[in-house]
């Protein structure tokens, strides 16, 4: 083998090593650049993680007693805790849970709007909307359990008796309707994922 053959072989070997080194660096950068970019985005606060629900998740859920759960319809429940005197916030809350039920369309039979009362005596309690399936239920234990939540709240209760989500109620009809819209969005997701109710 001549000297020129040795030098050309060494040269091609060196070129191959350089090519491999560039390929390795390129692959390394393909992984490093996205990681570095993600780190920069997170550290600068440019990314906010998506929230899947619009209501407030009650954690741990409030559990209805087994006897009171059996007194409720065996479906998902849209609930409102009725105060002793049904004011404008109460009227709006009852209106909203009835409207959410109607807006569910074909899934409406999987849900029942309920008004939870401490006793049978409530002043200024409105009659249900025409065509509504709203049920007024006397459930003193659950009524008491829900008293720790903000007054006028709307709730989603699963068929097993767990009060799992809460929405703000309001004396302003438009604000109450917006809470109902949020409730409807969350409920559609729950019904899509749930095999119960």
VENTAJO-V559159 format. One line per field, one symbol per residue. ss: DSSP state (h for helix, s for strand, l for the rest). psi: psi as a letter, one per 30 degrees, with the letter a starting at -180 (. if undefined). Layout:
BEGIN
ss: ???
psi: ???
END
This chain:
BEGIN
ss: llhhhhhhhhhhhhhhhhhhhhhhhhhhhhhhhhhhhhhhhhhllllllllllllssssssssllhhhhhhllllsssssslllsllhhhhhhhhhhhhhhhhlhhhhhhssssssslllllslllllllllllsssslhhhhhhhlllllllssssllllsssssslllllhhhhhhhhhhhhhhhhhhhhhllll
psi: kleeeeeeeeeeeeeeeeeeeeeeeeeeeeeeeeeeeeeeeeffgfkkkkkflflkkjjllkkkleeeefflkhakkjkkjklejjaeeeeeeeeeeeeeeeffbffeffkkkkjjlelfjkkhkllllkglgkkjkjieeeeeeffflkkglklkklffgkjfkkkkllfkeeeeeeeeeeeeeeeeeeeefkfl.
END
